[in-house]
Amino acid sequence: MNKRGFASDNNSGIHPSILAAIEEANQGHVTGYGEDIYTQKAIEKFKEFFGDDIDVYFCFNGTGANVLSISTLTNSFNSVFCPSTAHIMVDECGAPEKISGCKIIGIDTLNGKLFPELLIPHLHGFNFEHHSQPGIISISQATELGSVYRPEEIKALSELVHRHNMYMHMDGARLANAAVSLDLSFAEITRDAGVDALSFGGTKNGMLLGEAVVFFNKKLSANAKYFRKQSAQLFSKMRFVSAQFLAYFENGLWKENALHANNMARLLADEVRKLGIEITQEVEANGVFAILDDKIRDQLQKEYFFYPWNENRHEVRWMTSFDTREEDIIQFCKKLKELLNG
């Protein structure tokens, strides 16, 4: 068996309940492209969490969900503001810009979180035809630095954005980790806080593939189905995405998985601190950021796969998953201690 590393929650396996749901859905023929009972049931499940007056569109992956959200809410002359560490800014190969035509503008932050005072200096050029028109802000929950937005922080941003007739998008690739960290419902940190469109993730929390875009105002999603098709995110055998979401929500599996991942991150942080390692970010979700000497990092990476985060300051990122075990952390820290003691 391959050794579990701490590179990404994308590197984890698939939860057995998710695999079982796929197998269960693999019976007979059903209508494709979402016109099946599994997809209809999954949409109803989303409505239980977010309310009846929503639109839900299933996609293959997180980049596709973000592209669909941004494309649906904008025109090509709009700009999208986000933290400079955001996934849409750093890790999507320019897909949102290429497909939507919008300009993505990154804003530097201290901990991955965007606040009104950071955004306000960028809110200019309205109705000026020589400037791209501010259209959306996009935030991640949890952020790429592992920080978590409180509902009041999201609301402060959404109120500012809406006053300028803009829209609020949330990249919720790790929304479950944020919800259990705050001990709040999905709705309390999205819809109730003023989010207009949500990229709802499951892949990083035990699913095989598949994300969902949730629009909290149906007037905004009138063209979403066309943008989904144009961006190659319409899955013909949709039941195999929808069935995963049914299992994901059943008996609180999403919460169980995310809670475990978060707990493992805190354990990892506690254990490496005992070795004198500096933790650079508050551990609020399932990410641990630390300062590690380059030589130690290189030696450790021979046995454990993880990524450098900021090589200029010798910072690395360790991610835990729903299937991370205490044993994995103990063995990792044992090896790290050996290297530190030289």
Secondary structure by P-SEA (a helix, b strand, c coil): cccccccccccccccaaaaaaaaaacccccccccccaaaaaaaaaaaaaccccbbbbbcccaaaaaaaaaaaaccccbbbbccccccccccccccccccccbbbbbbbbccccccccccccccccccccccccccbbbbbccccccccccaaaaaaaaaaaaaacbbbbbcccaaaaaaaaaccccccccccccccccccccccccccbbbbbbbcccccccaaaaaaaaaccccccaaaaaaaaaaaaccaaaaaaaaaaaaaaaaaaaaaaaacccccccccccbbbbbbcaaaaaaaaacbbbbbcccccbbbbbbbcccccaaaaaaaaaaaaaaaac
